[in-house]
Amino acid sequence: MWLNCANGLINFYIIIDKAKISPRAAGYKEFPKLKSWEFLIERYNLYLTNQIDKKGIILSDAVTISLESKHREFAKAIYTTSLHVQNVHFIESILFEPSHSSNLLQLADVAAFACGRKHNSGDPLLFDIIKGKIFSYNGTSVGYGCKSWPE
């Protein structure tokens, strides 16, 4: 996830270690996606809490209408039930756009590739280019701009 702000672009990312999630668990395929949305929303909320303009919107790659609907419903549930999210920060639930129509979504895809490559194969080449743009809180990005799950 990328944010465009006065200081340039800020990046948030979630790394899911699927090997640590049991394929026998209920919702095995869907749960990691929803958990990553929850983590992203919480981190974006923290970022917005510390800004002068505390309003934001999430732009996501359009996948399928049924999946978009599920993600919107999930985001609304997070906004209303999470102890870590203030609903007033978000202008709209989630705005979905085809990635080919948005340079910002394409940039997020490249950043996700760089983060995945570093964490999956240990290759820091592309990650080193963007690491200075990862959201940090109180001087650390681990757990804030960068969240690995499950721990």
C-alpha positions in Angstrom: 0.0 0.0 0.0 1.4 3.4 -1.0 0.4 6.9 0.3 1.1 10.1 -1.5 1.9 12.8 1.0 3.8 16.0 1.3 7.0 14.1 2.0 6.6 11.9 -1.1 5.3 8.3 -1.1 5.0 6.2 2.1 4.8 2.4 1.9 3.0 -0.1 4.2 3.3 -3.8 3.6 2.2 -7.1 5.1 4.2 -10.3 4.7 2.1 -13.5 5.1 4.0 -16.7 5.9 1.5 -19.2 4.5 3.7 -22.1 5.7 2.7 -21.2 9.2 -1.0 -21.3 8.5 -2.7 -24.8 8.7 -4.5 -25.8 5.5 -6.9 -27.6 7.8 -8.0 -24.4 9.5 -11.4 -23.0 8.7 -11.2 -20.2 6.1 -7.7 -21.2 5.3 -7.7 -19.5 1.9 -9.6 -16.4 2.8 -8.4 -15.7 6.3 -4.9 -14.6 5.5 -6.2 -12.0 2.9 -8.7 -10.6 5.4 -6.1 -10.5 8.2 -3.7 -8.6 5.9 -6.5 -6.1 5.1 -7.0 -5.7 8.9 -3.3 -5.1 9.5 -3.1 -2.6 6.6 -6.2 -0.7 7.8 -4.8 -0.5 11.3 -1.4 0.8 10.2 -3.0 3.4 7.8 -5.2 4.5 10.7 -2.1 5.0 12.9 -0.5 7.0 10.1 -3.6 9.2 9.7 -3.8 9.7 13.5 -0.4 11.5 13.4 -1.2 13.7 10.4 -2.6 17.3 10.3 -5.3 16.2 7.8 -6.6 13.0 9.4 -8.7 11.8 6.4 -7.7 9.1 4.0 -9.0 6.7 1.4 -7.8 3.2 0.4 -7.4 2.5 -3.3 -7.1 -1.2 -4.2 -6.7 -3.3 -7.3 -10.1 -4.5 -8.6 -10.3 -8.3 -8.7 -13.9 -9.5 -8.9 -17.1 -7.9 -7.9 -17.9 -10.6 -5.3 -14.4 -10.3 -3.8 -14.6 -6.5 -3.8 -17.9 -6.6 -2.0 -16.5 -9.0 0.6 -13.5 -6.7 1.2 -15.8 -3.7 1.5 -18.0 -5.5 4.1 -14.9 -6.6 5.9 -13.4 -3.1 6.0 -16.6 -1.7 7.3 -16.6 -4.3 10.1 -13.0 -3.4 10.9 -13.9 0.3 11.0 -16.7 -0.3 13.5 -15.3 -3.0 15.7 -11.5 -2.7 15.9 -10.1 -1.1 19.0 -7.2 0.2 16.8 -9.1 2.0 14.1 -11.0 5.2 14.2 -13.8 5.2 11.6 -13.7 9.0 11.2 -10.3 8.8 9.4 -11.7 7.0 6.4 -13.6 8.9 3.6 -14.9 5.7 2.0 -14.6 2.0 2.7 -12.3 0.9 -0.1 -12.2 2.2 -3.7 -11.4 -0.4 -6.3 -9.8 0.4 -9.6 -8.3 -1.9 -12.3 -4.5 -1.8 -11.8 -3.8 -1.1 -15.4 -5.7 2.2 -15.1 -3.8 3.5 -12.1 -0.1 4.4 -12.0 -0.3 4.4 -8.2 -1.6 0.8 -8.1 1.1 -0.3 -10.5 3.7 1.4 -8.2 2.2 -0.5 -5.2 2.6 -3.8 -7.2 6.3 -3.0 -7.9 6.8 -2.2 -4.2 5.0 -5.4 -3.2 7.3 -7.4 -5.5 10.4 -5.8 -4.0 9.2 -6.6 -0.4 8.2 -10.1 -1.3 11.5 -10.7 -3.1 13.5 -9.6 -0.1 11.5 -11.6 2.4 11.1 -14.7 0.3 14.5 -15.1 -1.4 16.7 -12.7 0.7 17.4 -10.5 -2.4 17.5 -6.9 -1.1 18.3 -5.1 -4.4 14.9 -3.6 -5.1 13.9 -3.4 -1.5 16.9 -1.2 -0.7 15.5 1.4 -3.1 12.2 1.7 -1.3 13.1 1.0 2.4 13.5 4.7 3.2 9.8 5.1 2.2 8.4 2.5 4.6 6.2 4.0 7.3 7.8 4.1 10.7 6.5 5.0 14.1 8.7 6.2 16.9 11.7 5.4 14.7 10.9 1.8 13.8 9.1 0.3 10.8 8.9 -3.3 12.0 5.4 -3.9 13.2 4.2 -0.5 11.8 5.1 0.0 8.1 6.2 -3.6 7.8 4.2 -6.4 9.4 5.0 -10.1 9.2 2.2 -12.5 10.0 1.9 -14.9 11.7 4.8 -14.3 14.0 
